[in-house]
Amino acid sequence: MRTLTALYTFLSVLFASAAVFDQSPHQDVLGKPTVDSLSDRDVLIESLLAAHADDPVQVMRLLDPENASELDEPRLLQVFGTEAVWMTEGDKLRLRQQGLGFLDITDHQDPHICHGSAQSSVRMIAWPKLQYQEKVMSVTELLSKDNMKSNLESLTSFHNRYYRSEFGVNSSRWLYNQILDIISTAPPGVRLSVETFTHTFPQPSVIARFEPFFGRSSPNTAIALSRIIVGAHQDSANYRFPLLPAPGADDDGSGTVAILEAFRALVQSGFSPEHPVEFHWYAGEEGGLLGSQEVVSEYKQLNKEVGAMIQFDMTAYVPKGEVPVVTFITTDVDANLTNWAKVLAEEYSTSVVGGAKLFAGAGSDHLSWRRAGFPAICATEGDPFRTLNPYIHTSEDKIDLADGEFSFEHALEFAKVAVGFVIELGGWVE
């Protein structure tokens, strides 16, 4: 599947006579087109939508005729709360425009995958008593709101982070380079690795890993090491039309930079875990949990054990007049791990801690791990039914919201939770 570079070239030709591309690039390193040229393109897209009854499929066929046939490809889609049905790639655009979330399980119909409430009985694990308070506090003291703000300003400077676009590829490369910069400052003896996990679509996921203190392989070859995973999704989406602006500051730029800051503080502290600890930034979440499903599929094929996974999806929005709450989703998650994580959050966060439901089958990338039988949970900024950010999936999902509703203070609390999660479950070997 190609990126939509040809589409942008086509749009560029439409404005060549106006010489809108004579200006110097706004972001030279990443080859980002100028703001003015992108604004002109957005105006054209809006006019085409208006002329075609807001049908995103018709407009995409006009804008990208070379790849129009892909819109007819069959996809097995499970709209949250319903049974999976065969639809098309184009139908995904229409579902998003209707504000509907879904899983695209076309390539992940494993009959051994767990469904529904069966997950709760898959594993009954006794989660450990908190014991690393001193270590956790020493790391959380290094967390910086300024770092998070600087990173999110850069991440939201991309026109969008659509997983099939050049912007989605370039934003992922930017994230990868930030991680490399952090690793370059690691104290001697900290065992770290990072990779881009490529997919069947253009945007790659990024995985950074703390190796156990004894190295990559288990001392006992008969026992697979259970890794601890912290995740967020790096892509963004404008549900009106995927090529329109989607800064994605909250969804899920906030989760992306929160776990990036947690990773940085752990590296700076010389974190040496007993178990492998991985930080995942998934691509293609907005396309139906595409990136995380491919990661999970490979982990299962290679018999990689996962001890626990936590997803941070949207961590910064606090409506005016509301009390900030570090919220754990209580539906379609591992209930025991969720309860344990609440206790952990109460220990290491200064925020109020609570739980909230989603409607059946709804969620983020943690669902990919849950479906595969691994303990997985999700933390978010508040109750989705009561305090949902009204700007997500639009061009207005920005940092500079009125009344200070975008809160880096709140996002910082989730970075603390991420640090506590990996230290308490991954251990720390002196």
Secondary structure by P-SEA (a helix, b strand, c coil): cccaaaaaaaaaaaacccccccccccccccccccaaaaaaaaaaaaaaaaaccccaaaaaaaaccccccccccccccccccccbbbbcaaaaaaaaaabbbbbccccccccccccccccccccccccccccaaaaaaaaaaaccaaaaaaaaaaaacccccccccaaaaaaaaaaaaaaaaaaaacccccccccccccccccbbbbbbbbccccccccccccbbbbbbbbbbbcccccccccccccccccccaaaaaaaaaaaaaaaaaccccccbbbbbbcccccccaaaaaaaaaaaaaacccccbbbbbcccccccccccccbbbbccccaaaaaaaaaaaaaacccccccccccccccccaaaaaaaacccccccccccccccccccccccccccccccccccaaaaaaaaaaaaaaaaaaacccc
